[in-house]
Amino acid sequence: MKLPFPAQVLETHTATLGKTGSGKSSANRVIAEYLLDKKQRVCIVDPKGDWWGLKTSADGKGPGYPVICFGDFKDERATDIPINDRAGREVAELVCSGNRPCVIGFRGWSTDAMNRFYLEFIQVLYAKNSSKLFCFLGEVQNFAPKAKIFDPTSGRVIHWTNKILSEGRGLGFSFFIDSQRPQKVHNDTLDNCETLIAMRTVHPAARSAIAEWMKGAGDLEKSKAVLDTLASLKRGEAWVWSPENAIGPERVQFPMFSTFDSFAPPGEQKQVSKAGWSTVDLAAVKEKLANVIEEHKANDPQELKAEINRLKAENRKLAASNHHVATAMPSKEELDKATAAAVRTAVIPYQKHIAEIQNQVSRIYARTEAATQYLNDVLTHCTAIVRKDPPAFTILPPTQEPAPRTAARSLPRPAPASIPGTNGGPSIGERKILTAAAQFQGVEKEQLTVLTGYKSTSRNEYVKRLIAAGLAEKRSDGKIYATDAGIAAIGRDYEALPTGRALYEWWKPRLSAGELRILSYLVDQAHGRELEKTALTEPTGLKSTSINEYIKRLAARRLVVSGPNRIRAAETLFDSSL
């Protein structure tokens, strides 16, 4: 992997700052791969659990780098060593005792648990590391927030983060921190970073934090040039400025990293084969940590006390339940009377409505018979005319003539979108397009046709207006994204899509009958297993041509993952805890 800047920058502490989707994690992945290629010692602290892609190749079919994955990640298969919040000391000792490149994932951890682990980990790292170590600290505002602190543990976390940054270079540390909200990062933390990688930033508060860092470089003219272009940077594009190394500010484009793109949403990721994982010797590591974790649990008074209290509470509930059942169980006669009363109460209010409906049905039936007789008479009359045998009766027309048809009018074109706060926001069509783009965090135009029901002409017109109004943007990947202003404009219409089983229930009333048959079978019968498409014909009762069309629509909604001949339900439809 080649760096887009001189390698001596890596000897300093570096802050990578930019908004969501600007490419911060991708840029740091490029740096990490460069260091791993050089056989350097690398440790990555990953609050979101999405760095596991280092373990496999870009196509998911071969191995990547032999890194150890401690903790929890977006893909459960990535975990090499399970840990808990009491294992910080032991993991730090393993990192310090050799060249064991690792990723520590906190996916799904509470803030308290993550802080407990991190506090022990960072102190041991500071005390025992004795050679060059490159540390990546993702979403650093979690460990060094610039906000009011309400508990002593959080205060100690901030203290040790700044301590290891301010004193760590002499101990062999180079830190790479990143944040999408630089205005929320502690001032001391940013001040300890000698190199800045500034990526696309729009929010005034975030830009102000970057400007404050650049003031220390003493070149206001260069700082202004950087700030003026931050909002227009493309994904992966950045300003690199390292005054200590007399480098920059230089505008660079980071290349795509070479390993698997685990940062992408699960529905857009490729599949990782069983062979697509790098392997490392974990025997000694597993043995050490397993003993430590069990020892912590066995000797932790708080965990023992919590378990005792839980068991006592369950016993009280069970005793109360048994007492209620023994004393409050009604007799069979009482149940029969209560059931009969409930039925009467439920039926009586609807008897009048039932009678009215029966009368309406009778009237409709009578009118239908009269209409049928009239049509038969017309047919007889027409037949007699053809045979030149005029009938001896006169056919009377219906008593009511149909209302005259009005001339068709062309519908007015939708009003152009207006900037929020001026004329009430986007039109109905534009709001549908904008809501879909926000919910799916980027959509292709063909997806919008399925999600909103608008054909390409109307769809393209709405997209064009939204982009012109600054409510949407088309990025380099060709997808349409809602901007921050766009999300603010749709207001209460925006509903973030749920995950797991809740996502499945959310979509069920919004799908056609054919789509629902396929998705229900893939979720409830196949339970997410990959199937041949031909296997759907018998259980759904659908023809293959219809199945292919329904699959196309489900794929546009990111509810299935479909290949040429294979299909499965998307992972987002299943609860990760199950």
Secondary structure by P-SEA (a helix, b strand, c coil): ccccccccccccbbbbbbcccccaaaaaaaaaaaaaaaccbbbbbccccccccccccccccccccbbbbcccccccccccccccccaaaaaaaaaaacccbbbbbbccccaaaaaaaaaaaaaaaacccccbbbbbbccccccccccccccaaaaaaaaaaaaaaacccccbbbbbbbbcccccccaaaaaacccccccccccaaaaaaaaaaacccccaaaaaaaaacccccccccbbbbbcccccccbbbbbccccccccccccccccccccccccccccaaaaaaaaaaaaaaaaccaaaaaaaaaaaaaaaaaaaaaaaaaacccccaaaaaaaaaaaaaaacccaaaaaaaaaaaaaaaaaaaaaaaaaaaaaaaaaaaaaacccccbbbbcccccccccccccccccccccccccccccccaaaaaaaaaaaaaccccaaaaaaaccccaaaaaaaaaaaaaacccccccccbbbbcaaaaaaacccccccccaaaaaaaacccccaaaaaaaaaacccccccccccccccccccccaaaaaaaaaaaaaaccccccccccccccccccccc
